[in-house]
Amino acid sequence: IAVFARGLGAARSGNTAQARENMERLNSLRDSLIQAKQSYWEEQVNIQSKILEAWVAHAEGQHGHSLRLMRAAADAEDATDKHPVTPGPLVPARELLGEMLLEANQPARALKEFEDSMRIEPSRFRGLHGAAKAAQLSGDHKKAGTYYTKLLTLSKEADSDREELREAKAFLGKK
C-alpha cells in the first residue's frame, strides 16, 4: 500500500521518475507473490501497477493511452472479489478514472465513472466531490447540487476550510 501510495502521489505530481521506481518495486512485489502462490494479492498489486502506469502515461501527455490503461485497471478491479479481511482499495480505480477524465476535460464521462464507483464504494469524500464537480462541469446542476449536499452532510464535522467544501458551499449558496 505504501509503495502504491508513493507512486500514485509521484505520478499525480508529475514526478514520473519516482513513480516509475515505485512501479518497478510493485512489480517486484508482484513477482514475489507469484512465487508464494498468492494469486489474489498478486492481482491486487498488478492492478495497482496498472494504475501507476496509467498515471505516468497521463503525466507524460499520453492521454489516450493513459485512459485506456486506467479503464483496464478499473475493469480488472471491478472483476475482482474483495478479500474478506480488507477494507477495499486505497483509492478505487474507477474513481481515479473519473479524476483522469476530469483532467482530460471529459466531465460527462467522468460523472458516469464516479457514479459507477459509488455503487461499490459509497459515501467516499473524493468520489462525492468528483461526481459533484463532473456534474457541474457537464451542466447537470441538479445532480451537482445533490452530490455537493451529500458531501457537506458527510463532512459536517470536518475542517470547513477544505477547498472541496468551500466549492460545495459556493455552489449551493451557503456560507
N, C-alpha and C positions, 0 to 999 in steps of 0.2 A: 504494500500500500504506500509506504513512504517513497519508494523508488518511482512508482507511478505518479504520485502527487508532485514530486520534484520535477519529473519530466514534463508533466502537463503544465505546471507553472512556468517552466523554462520555455516551452513551445509557445504558450499563450503570450509571453512577454517578449518573444522574438529571439530568444537565446537558443537557436537551433543546435548549436554545438553541444550545449549541455543537455538539451532534450534528446539528442541522438545518443549521448553517453548513457543516459538513463534507459533509453530504448534497448541499447545493447545489453545493459545489466538485466533488464526484464527478460530479454531473450535467453540469457544465460540461466536465469532462474527457471524459466520455462523448460529448458533442456534438462535441468536437474529434476524437475517434476516429472518429466517424461521417463527419466531413468528410475525414479522412485515409483513409477506406475500410479501417479496421482492425476488421473485424466481430468477430473473435474477442475482441480486447481490449475492444471496446465492450460485448460481452455480459458479460465478467467484471466490468467496472465497473458495469454495470446490476445484476448480482446483488448486488454489494457495496452499492449504493444501496438495493436492496430490503431487505437485511439491516438497514441503519441505520433505514430507515422502520419496520420491524417492531419494533426495539428502542425507538425513540422512542414508538411507539404503546403498547408494553408499559409503559414508564416513565410514560406518561400515564394508565395504568389501563384502556386499551382492550384487554383481554386476548384476547377472541375475535378481534378484528380483527388483533391482533399475531400470533397463532398462524396465522391464515390467510396473512398476508403472509410469515411465516417459512417456512411449509410451501411456499409458492410459490417462494421463493428457494432452498430446499433442492432442490425438484424441478427447478428450472432448472439448478442447479449439477450435479445428477446427470445431466442430459441433455446436458451439455457435455463434449466430449472435452478431456482435459488436453493443454495445449500441450507439445511435446516438450522445450522448454528451460526449463520452470518446475518447481519442486518441488511444486506444488499450491497449494491455497488457504492463506491465512494461518491461518484457522480454518474448518474445514469447516462449511458452512451447516447440515447435518443435525445436527452436534454442537451447534451453537448452538440449534437447535430443541429438542434434548434438554434443554439447560440451561433454556430458556424453559419447557418442560413441567414440569421440576422445580420451578421458581419458581411455576408455576401449580398445584402440588400434584397433578400427574398422573404419578406415578413409573412406573407400568406402561407408559404411552405413551412416556415419556422413555426407558425402557430399550430399547424397540424402536428408537427413533431413534439412540441411541448404538450399538447393535449394528449397525444398517444402516450407520452412518458408519464403524465399524471394519472393515467388509468392504472398503471402498475405501481408508481411511486407518488401517491397523492400528498398534497399539502407540503411540498418542498418549497422553501423560500425562493430559490433560484428558478424553479420550474414555474411558480406562480408569477414571479416578476417577468420572466421570459415570455410567458403566454400573454400577459398584460401588454408588454411592450410590442410584441408581434401583432396583437390585435389592434392596438393603437396605430401602429405604422401601416397596417393594411386597411385601415379605415373602418374597422368594426368597433365603434366607440362603446356600444352596449356591452359587448364581450370584454373589452378592455376595462370598463368600469366594474364589471363583475369580478374579474381577476384582481384588479387593484384593491377592491373592497376585501376580498379574501386575504390578500397579502397583508393589509393593515390589521385585519382581525387576527391573523396568525401571529402578528408581530406586536400586539398591543402592549406587551411588557418589554419590548426590545428598545434599544437605543434609537430614539427617533431621529437622530442625526444622520442615519444611513442615507446615502444618495437615493437608493431604490424607494425608501419610504417617503422621502421628500418628493420624489417624482410621482408616487401614487397620490399623495395628498394634493399636489398641484393639479393633477388630472381630475381629481374628484372635487376640487374647490374647497378643500379642508385646510385648516391651519394646524 
